[in-house]
Amino acid sequence: MNEQSITSRFRAHDCARNTSAQNKRYIVPHILAARSPRDEGDLPNAVLQEPGKHWNGYQWKNDEGDLIFENREDYCDSQWASNLYANGDDKPKRPGKYIWKNCFVSTATDPYNAGMKWGTREWNVPHREFIDCDFFAIPREHGLYISVYEGTVVDRCTFIRMGSQGIQVVHRIFSDPPYSPTGDNRPYEAKPLHILKDSHFIDCADKGDRPSYNASYFNPGSPEFPGTLKVENCSFVANWDTPQGTYDSHSTGALVVAPMSNNPVLTDNFMELVEVKNCLFDFTDPNRSIVNIRSTDTIVFEDCTFIQRDTIRTAVTIDKPNGYTGDTKSKRIIIRNCIGIDAKLSVVLGDDYGDEVKHDLHTPGKEIVIDGETGMVLSERRIGPEDPEAHAAEIVALRKEYFGTDAE
């Protein structure tokens, strides 16, 4: 069975009754077993584009100017397996797309490289793609730390035991001394599109330098060029063996979409659409909301399963201010046919904790549309035949909420 047929069978709702250990193994071993052979050898450790020349001797692979690395297996013995430099203060445009296909990145096993920070660290990247790639046991920081000015695709990839984040996609146009005196990126010139699909994150953010969300998208759009992020057929599962951090937690969070430093404070929403479909979120004792999204016109959760174990935290938070959102507010939140186990969505209305409206994420066979400015339900409708089993689970959840018991 090939990887595409394996990933096409993933259904988040099938995982609702599993333990966290079962969900960690639900699909990733089958994907890894189906990978095509790879040749052991370094990925480009340092890439520098000189004016009028190819990048550091690497040749573009096709007429469109795409640079492609395929079938590589790199056991890193330094702080990164690959590094793409910004090319000076003027940050010239780079031709084509930069693509990795069927690449594997981990630490050197003899001796174990505990100093490794990133699978790849990249500044001023154009459109960036990772297809059929695996990132394993990177101890200190992230699988991917990429600063882009166009868009990204992460497709059929795995991120297992990243010390911090699996993915950090970021756009910074202001200086960030001493690392980036003139900013990391060219400004956007068109609306960016980011795709995260058929990818899986297992036990990330455990014991790293900067444990945070498994997939972080910071300024993946701007008020002038609002972005789109589509997350589909992915799983995010974490339950660390030993508690970590201030709260002695067993996990962090899955997904954040937020404006951050080294960019102007928002004057309008920076995202047109964040769409999350058929994704599993299974977090034990998390130290934050599983999903955190800000300043987006339309937010959609469809066919997703949210499992929160051993916590009373809100599972999904919309528009929690962070100093860079300005007065912006998300406009519309749609929850469609989701399963939520001890999981609620919070629409934050102001700057103070508690100024919020909460909604149940458990919506089998149902769609609710929520006003992002008021937190109120705009509409509610049935979207399919009622599932008696799901309805029974819904009743149990309501009993537990109102009466504090599972008894009939």
N, C-alpha and C positions, 0 to 999 in steps of 0.2 A: 504494500500500500504506500502511495507517495504522500508527500507532506500536504499537498493541496487537498487530497481526499480526507486526510486525517483532520486538518483544521476545519474543513467544511462540516464536520460532524460535531463540532463543539457547540454545546447548548448550556448556557449559564444556569438555566433552571434545573437541569439534571443534577447540579451540584448542591442543591439546597439542603439535602438531608445528609450530606457527607460530613465527616470530621475534617478538620483543617489538614491533617496528615493525608487523608484521602484526596483532598482537593489539590494539594501540592503535587501529587503523582497522577492527577487525573488525565492530563494530556501531554505534559512535557516529555516524559520518557519515550512516548511513541513518536513525537516529533524528532527528538534527537536520534532515535534509532533509524529514522528514514533519511537522514542527511546524506548528501553525495560525498564521495571521498574528497579529502583536502590534502594539500601538500604543506608540510611543515616548513615555515620560513617567515621572515620578518615582514610585517606590514610596514608601510612607509614611516619610518621613525621620525623623520623631519621633512616637511615639504615646504619649500619656499619658491614662490613664483618671481622670477626676474623679469623686468620689463622686456617685452618682445620675445621671450623665450618660454619653453615649456617649464612646468614645475619641476625644478631640481632634477632634470633628466628623465622624469616620467612622461611618457608619451600619451597623448590623447588617443582614445581607442576607436573613435568613429567620426564620421563627417560632422556630427552635431557638436563635437568638442567635448564629449563625455569622457571622464577619466574613471576607469573601472578596474577594481581589484577583485579577483575571484579565487575561490577555493584555497584560501590561505589559513594556516593554523599557526598562531603566534603565541608562544609562552614567554611572556615579557619579563626581562630582568632589569628594567629601569622604571621610572615613574609613569611612563605611558608606552603603549604599543605604537601609537601614531600621534603626530602633532602637525597641525596645519597652521602656519604662521599668517599673521594679518597682512604682511607685505608693506610695512611702513605706515607713516602717518596718513597718506592719501588713500589707502585702502582701495586699490583699483578693482574694477569688476573682473570676475573670473569667468572664463568661458565655460559653457556647457554645464553638465551636472557631475557631481562627485558621488560615485556609487561603490558600495561594497556588496558582493554577493557570496554567500556561503563561506563566510569567514568566522573563525573561532579565535577568541582572545581570552587568555587567563594568565595567571602568574607563572613564573618559572617554578617548577616543582622541586628542583634540586640545585641550590637551596631554595626554599620558599621565599618569594620576594614580598615581604611584608611592607615594603616601601612603595608598592605600586598604587598610584592614585586613579588613573583613568585608562579605560580601554582606548579612547581617543579623545584628544583635546584640540578643538578647532576654532579658529577665529575667522571672521569675515568669509563665511562659507556661502556659496550660492545655493541652489537646490541640492539637498543632500538625501541620499537614499541608503538604507540598510535592508537587505533582503536575505532571508535564510541565514542570519548571523546569530552566534551564541556568545554570551559574555558570562564568564564563570569565576566566582571567588576572587573578585578584585577587592582587596581588603580595606582601602582607605576612603576612596570617594566613588566615582561614577563609572558606569559602563560607557556612556556617551555624554560628553560635555561639549556641545556645539553651539556656536554663535552664528546664526544664519540671517541672511537678508532676503531670502526668497521663500522657500518652504521645505518640508521634510516628508519622507515616507519611511516608516519603520514597519516592515511586513514580515510575518512569520519568523520573529526573532524571540530569543529567550534571554532572560536576565536573572541569574541564579546567584544568590548570596553576594550581591553588591554590598560593600561596606556602608555606602551612603545611598545615592540614588541610582536607579537603572538608567534613566534618561534625564538630562537637563538640556532643554532647548531654550536659548536665551537670545534676546536682542538688546544690545546696549549701544547707544549712540553717543553718550557723554563719557568723559574720561573716567578711568577707574585705576588711579595710581596705586602701586607702581606697576601693576600688571598690564594695563592698557592706557597709556597716557592720552590717547586721542579717541578712545572708544573701541569697542570690539567689532563693530559692523558699519557697513554702508547703510544709509537710510533706506527704508522701504521705497520702492518705486511702483509697486502693484500690491494688490491684496494677497497676503500669503495664505497658502493652504497647507495644513499639516494633517497627515494620515498616520494613525497608529492602529494596526489591525493584525489579528491572528498572532498576537504576541503575548508573552506570559512572564510574570514577575513573581519569583518565589523567594521568600525570606530576605528581602532587600532591607537596607538601612540598619543592619545589625553590627554594632561595634565599630562603625566607621568614624571618620573625622567629622562629617557633616550629615548625620542621618536625617533624612527628610522624606518627602513624598517619593514614591517609586518612579513616577513620571511627572516631571516638573516642566511646565511651559510658561516662561516668564516673558511678557511682552511679545507674544506670538502674533501680534497685530498692533495697529496704532489707530487713533481716531481718524487720521487721514486715509489710512489703508487698513480697515478692520479685517481681522483674520477669521479663518474657519478652522476648527479642529474636529476631526471625526475619529472616534475611538470605537472599534468594532471587534467583536469576537476575541476579547482579551480576558485574561485572568490575572488577578492581583491577590496573592495569598501570603500571609505572614503570621507566624507564631514561633518566635525565637525560643531556643532551648532555655536561655537564662534571661531574666528581666534586665533592661538597660535604661539608662537615662534618669532624669529627675523624677519621673513618675514610676520608675521600676516597671516599665511597660514591656509587652511582648511584641509590639509592632508600632509602626508610625502611621502613614497614610498612603493612599494609592495615587491620587491625581490632584494636581493643583494647576490652575490657570489664573495668572495674576499679573498685574503691573508691578514692576519692582524698581529698584534704584538705578541710577545712571540713565534715566529717561525722563521726559517732562511729566509732571502730574497730569492725569487724564482730564481732558475737558469734555470728552464724549466717550462712549463705549469703544473699547479697543478690539472687541470681537463681535462679528456678526452672528456666528453660530458655534456652539459646542454641542456636539451630538454624540451620545454614548449609547451604544446598542449591543445587546447580547454580551454583556461583560459580567464577570464574577468578581465580587469584592468580598474577601473573607479575611477578617482581621481580628486577632485576639488581643484584648486589653490594649487598644490603640491609645497613643498619647495625643491624638488630635482627631479632627473629622477625617473620615476616609477620603472624601472628595471635597474640594474647596475651589469654587469658581466665582469670579468677580466680573462685573462690568461687561456683560454679554447680552446682546439683543435677544437671542433665543437659545434656551438650554433644553435639551431633550435627553431623557433617560427612558430607554425602551428595551423591554425583554431582559432587564438586568436583575441580578440577584445580589442582595446586600446582606451579608452575615456579620453581625457584631457579636463577639463573644466576650463575656466578663467585663462589660462596660456599660455606663449609662450615657456616654457621649452621643451627641448628634452625629449621624452618619454622613450627611451631606450638608454643607454650609454654603449659602449663596450670599455674596456681597458683604462679607465681613471686612470692614475698612482696614487698610494697612498703611495709610499715609500717602499712597500714590494714586488712589482711586478718585480723588477729588469729590465732586458731588454726583458722580455717575451712579446709575442703578441699572441692573439687569431688567429687561422688559417683560419677558415671558418664560415661565418654566413649565415644561410638559413632562408628566410622569405617565408612562404608558405600559401596562401589563408587566409590572415589576413585582418581584418577591422581596419583601423586607423582613428580616428576622431581627427583632429588637432594633429597628433602624428607622430613623425619622430624618426628614429634610427640614432645615431651618432657613427661612428668609430673614436676613438681618435688615432692620429698617433704619437703625441709627448707629451712633458711635458707642453706645453703652451696651454692656452685656445684659441680656434679658430683654432688650428691645427687639423682639423677633417674633415671627409667626411660624409655628411648626406644623408639619403635615406628615402623615404616615406614608412611607415609601411602599407599603404593601398594597398593590393595586392590580391583582390578577384579573384579567378580562375587563379592565377598566382604564380609562384615560381621564386624568384631571389636568386642567390648565390653570396655572397660578399667575397672578399679577405680581411682577417683580417689585413694583413700587409700594404696594400695599400689603403683599403677602396673602391676599384673599383669593379664594377659588373663583375663577371666571366661568368655568364650565366643567361638567362632569358627565361622562357617558360610558355606556357599555360598548366594547369594541369587538366582542366575540361571545360565543356561547359560554355560559357560566360553568366553571370547573367545580364540581361538588367538593372534591378533595381540597382544592385551594380555598374554597369558601369555608370549609370546616376549619382549616388552619387559620383563616382570618378571624373566625369567631373565637378560637382559642386565644389568639393574640389580643383580641379586644377584652376578653375576660381577664387576662393577665394584667392588662393595662388598668382596668377599672376596679377589679376586685382583688388583685394581687395574688391570684391563684390560677392554676391550670385545671382545677376541678370542674366537672360538668355541672 
